[in-house]
Every structure is written in structure tokens, then in C-alpha cells.
Amino acid sequence: MSPELRISPEDIRNETLPNGMRVILYPMPWAQSVITSLGIKAGPAYEHYNTRGISHLVEHVISDGFKGYSTWPEAEEAAMSMGGSIDQETGPDYMMSQLVTLPEYASDSLSYVHDMIFQPYIRSRDLSLQQQVVVQEIRDEMDSPEGYLERLVERAIWQDHPFGDGPLGSIPTVL
């Protein structure tokens, strides 16, 4: 990495807001975009064995629309109009929403990502549809030799720890 692309630890700001939310600012002056991510504690590490996969299902359901955008395609279109893209993911101990935009939309991106997580439109039709989508993801993973092997390896490494279950959960849990 060239010297002008290095960031020292002193450049990273890690703050805690009065409501307990942690904010980490990682400046990259050379970058042509801004990434705004909001993560919450979720995933198998915070789920009971009988509810593993619920965080991942919730990630899908809240993707179907949120304040200002009644559908995912509308939300994607808004992100593209800011020169960017949106993404969500669930990991072993987090759920994250992320928006990449051009620098001039940095302030808009904060409210966009906040609304994505904290002001979703949760409709029963979306829940039913997303249950089927997640069930198919589980089946696809189990049908894939690579996905199946990955699950076996995770279980062998983590044994009884929740990380060994992965964020997808099981079909009975999702339904």
C-alpha cells in the first residue's frame, strides 16, 4: 500500500452516543465513495437454539420496504440516484445494512440506513414471501456440496457454540 493510502489508528474516531450507539468514523480521503453501515447485535449468537435463523429472516423482511420506500426496488433506485448501492447481511453475531454513495450524499445516507433498520414496513405478505425465499436459501446450501461442507466444518470447529449453526437457521425455525 502506498504511503498516501495509509491511515493511522489516530485517524479513526470511535464514539459512543448518549443512547449507547457506537459510531466509528474511518476516513479514507482518497476514496470516491462513502460507505454508511449500521450494524446491530443479532444472529445465532443472540438467538435461542429453537429460533436460530430468525435474525436472517428479519433481515429479509425489513428489506421489502421501509420509511420512504414501499418496495426494495424503490429503495435500490434511490440508492442508485445517489450513485451507490445497498446491501444487507446477517452474520454470526450481527445484522448489517449498508449504503454506498457518492461523497456529496453522505449526510443523506445516515438517515437512509437508519430508516432501513429502524423503520421497516413489515407486512404479512412480505413475511410469507420471505419465509419461502429463506427456505430456498437453506435448501440451496444443503444441495450444494460446498455449502453442505461449510456447515459441517463450522459445526466441527464451533461444536455447541451458536456460531456453528450459521445465520440461515433451519426450515422449521424459519416457518
C-alpha positions, 0 to 999 in steps of 0.5 A: 500500500502506498504511503498516501493510502495509509491511515493511522489508528489516530485517524479513526474516531470511535464514539459512543452516543448518549443512547449507547450507539457506537459510531466509528468514523474511518476516513479514507480521503482518497476514496470516491465513495462513502460507505454508511453501515449500521450494524446491530447485535443479532444472529445465532449468537443472540438467538435461542437454539429453537429460533436460530435463523430468525435474525436472517429472516428479519433481515429479509423482511425489513428489506421489502420496504421501509420509511420512504420506500414501499418496495426494495426496488424503490429503495435500490433506485434511490440508492442508485440516484445517489450513485451507490448501492445497498446491501444487507447481511446477517452474520454470526453475531450481527445484522448489517445494512449498508449504503454506498454513495457518492461523497456529496450524499453522505449526510443523506445516507445516515438517515437512509440506513437508519430508516432501513433498520429502524423503520421497516414496513413489515407486512404479512405478505412480505413475511410469507414471501420471505419465509419461502425465499429463506427456505430456498436459501437453506435448501440451496446450501444443503444441495450444494456440496460446498455449502453442505461442507461449510456447515459441517466444518463450522459445526466441527470447529464451533461444536455447541457454540451458536456460531456453528449453526450459521445465520440461515437457521433451519426450515422449521425455525424459519416457518 
